[in-house]
């Protein structure tokens, strides 16, 4: 995509730049998470269908976070320094389309890994940049972040549910086409996204060092590594587990949609929840709910049980995510907001990378039921680590 200076200028408006960006940000969240819902729900089922083993699926899945560990902070720093979020997101979107098309056309393990690495590089930019753009656009109303992020959940629900039934009729490989269409939607929405200020900002290594050496951050990061195993077991292998139990692609999509529906009220009223409860309290609840969800998956007698169990997603993701974003934003200085979000995603990606390989190994070794049971134990470890951290609330938002 061309540099933002060559794009058609936006019509004059009296709307403050922050508020002007909000509707566009909602659209980007909608289309991006619609694409994310499609790929996270059906990609590993596709890999299973073309004959890849659990370990191979785990290795491919580990490439995404491995590349993102470096790429996400890099994109965040570029965003902080250049302020050209529209241009950066446009480049990333085109890269996502081309690399996912490569995965679609390739059927060998080695070539899929190569294109997955390219996809990971570009994909790691989107949430890093759009989350920080949303937070900056909200200004003093950053506690309302969940109300903007909820539009991503709406896109996820519609895409996962609808595409699931289409794939049940035509074949799971056609999810690639719908994924690409959603990223094209992101590109279209970018036309109306005003860039931030373009002056070059200094790279504040001191503030970044201060951020990553805080005791609160270090303990929180360790707990994220533990809870990541359970999260990846759900995101990476639940769909395959459902089909192993006799469920269809339609049921897989419905389960993903049901789960995501439950997070909508949490995200929408996240500001009120954060004013009443501390992030650490919310995270303890979310980690405990994750352990319970994993335990229930491990003992469910047939695939239909996945629907009621998935309703716990409101706690295992909704509560978890609003607390995480608010906490990281408040721990970071104004000049490193994007960088801090990039560091957060880097830690999450380390967890995903390790978890992908471990989950793939255990899925081949002991099957889906025991995988979820083992992951539940790691959730208990995450709760223990978080219990060691009793931070003093750094801002009013965390009080």
JOFENPE-V115409 format. One record per residue. D_LAST is the distance of its C-alpha to the last C-alpha in Angstrom with 2 decimals. Layout:
BEGIN
D_LAST + D_LAST
END
This chain:
BEGIN
42.98 + 44.13 + 42.20 + 40.14 + 42.67 + 45.35 + 43.44 + 44.39 + 42.41 + 40.09 + 41.26 + 40.00 + 37.08 + 35.12 + 31.94 + 29.32 + 29.44 + 25.90 + 26.63 + 30.08 + 28.77 + 26.56 + 29.54 + 31.07 + 27.96 + 27.87 + 31.55 + 31.10 + 28.39 + 30.83 + 33.84 + 32.26 + 30.60 + 33.82 + 35.60 + 33.06 + 33.44 + 37.18 + 37.34 + 34.76 + 36.47 + 40.09 + 40.62 + 40.86 + 43.04 + 45.30 + 45.46 + 46.39 + 49.05 + 50.71 + 51.07 + 48.32 + 47.26 + 43.81 + 43.83 + 44.97 + 42.26 + 39.72 + 41.18 + 41.13 + 37.54 + 36.65 + 38.16 + 35.45 + 32.55 + 34.93 + 35.76 + 32.24 + 30.95 + 32.86 + 33.08 + 29.45 + 28.39 + 31.74 + 31.16 + 27.68 + 29.29 + 32.10 + 29.74 + 27.90 + 31.28 + 33.48 + 31.34 + 33.95 + 31.80 + 34.47 + 37.15 + 35.25 + 34.30 + 37.92 + 39.35 + 37.05 + 37.97 + 41.67 + 41.27 + 39.52 + 42.40 + 45.09 + 43.65 + 42.97 + 46.52 + 47.72 + 46.06 + 47.75 + 51.15 + 50.99 + 51.73 + 51.95 + 49.20 + 49.64 + 49.64 + 46.63 + 44.69 + 45.78 + 44.67 + 41.42 + 40.67 + 41.38 + 39.24 + 36.30 + 36.63 + 36.42 + 33.97 + 31.32 + 30.98 + 30.03 + 26.46 + 25.67 + 26.98 + 26.13 + 22.42 + 22.09 + 24.36 + 22.31 + 19.06 + 21.11 + 22.86 + 19.77 + 18.90 + 16.03 + 15.68 + 14.71 + 12.34 + 15.79 + 17.14 + 17.87 + 20.22 + 22.30 + 22.30 + 23.51 + 26.87 + 27.38 + 27.08 + 29.68 + 31.99 + 31.59 + 32.51 + 35.55 + 36.86 + 36.49 + 37.94 + 40.70 + 41.80 + 41.92 + 44.68 + 46.53 + 46.56 + 47.81 + 50.88 + 51.50 + 50.06 + 46.77 + 47.88 + 47.55 + 43.77 + 44.25 + 45.69 + 42.80 + 40.31 + 42.23 + 42.37 + 38.58 + 38.26 + 40.92 + 38.63 + 35.98 + 38.73 + 39.73 + 36.20 + 35.94 + 38.75 + 36.36 + 33.47 + 33.47 + 33.10 + 30.60 + 32.03 + 34.70 + 34.76 + 34.46 + 31.34 + 31.37 + 30.22 + 27.55 + 28.14 + 26.33 + 22.93 + 23.64 + 24.64 + 21.54 + 19.42 + 21.53 + 21.90 + 18.28 + 18.09 + 14.95 + 17.02 + 20.18 + 19.07 + 17.40 + 20.71 + 22.76 + 21.10 + 21.75 + 25.36 + 25.75 + 24.33 + 26.44 + 29.62 + 28.71 + 27.56 + 30.83 + 32.93 + 31.72 + 31.93 + 35.05 + 37.21 + 36.32 + 38.68 + 41.50 + 40.88 + 41.20 + 44.50 + 45.70 + 45.25 + 47.35 + 44.78 + 45.48 + 43.71 + 43.06 + 41.18 + 39.18 + 38.18 + 37.46 + 35.20 + 33.21 + 33.03 + 32.05 + 29.21 + 27.92 + 28.29 + 25.73 + 23.00 + 23.63 + 21.57 + 18.58 + 18.79 + 19.68 + 16.83 + 14.29 + 12.32 + 12.11 + 11.32 + 8.34 + 6.99 + 7.92 + 7.45 + 6.00 + 8.80 + 10.56 + 11.06 + 12.38 + 14.53 + 16.03 + 17.08 + 18.51 + 20.40 + 21.82 + 22.95 + 24.58 + 26.56 + 27.71 + 28.72 + 30.74 + 32.41 + 33.47 + 34.94 + 36.89 + 38.60 + 39.17 + 42.95 + 43.44 + 41.87 + 41.15 + 38.41 + 36.26 + 35.39 + 33.62 + 31.97 + 30.58 + 28.56 + 25.95 + 25.14 + 22.42 + 20.34 + 22.02 + 21.50 + 19.54 + 16.32 + 16.92 + 17.49 + 14.68 + 12.17 + 14.59 + 15.21 + 11.70 + 11.05 + 14.47 + 14.37 + 11.48 + 13.22 + 16.46 + 18.15 + 19.56 + 23.06 + 22.42 + 20.35 + 23.32 + 24.17 + 20.79 + 21.16 + 24.71 + 23.75 + 21.47 + 24.50 + 26.73 + 24.94 + 25.05 + 28.68 + 29.52 + 28.29 + 30.32 + 33.35 + 33.50 + 32.74 + 35.42 + 38.17 + 37.15 + 36.87 + 40.17 + 41.88 + 40.77 + 41.64 + 45.16 + 45.42 + 44.14 + 43.33 + 40.35 + 39.77 + 39.49 + 37.40 + 34.66 + 34.97 + 34.65 + 31.58 + 29.93 + 30.43 + 28.60 + 25.59 + 25.58 + 25.68 + 22.57 + 20.70 + 22.09 + 21.04 + 17.41 + 17.49 + 18.51 + 15.34 + 12.59 + 10.62 + 8.63 + 5.53 + 7.94 + 6.70 + 5.12 + 5.62 + 3.75 + 0.00
END
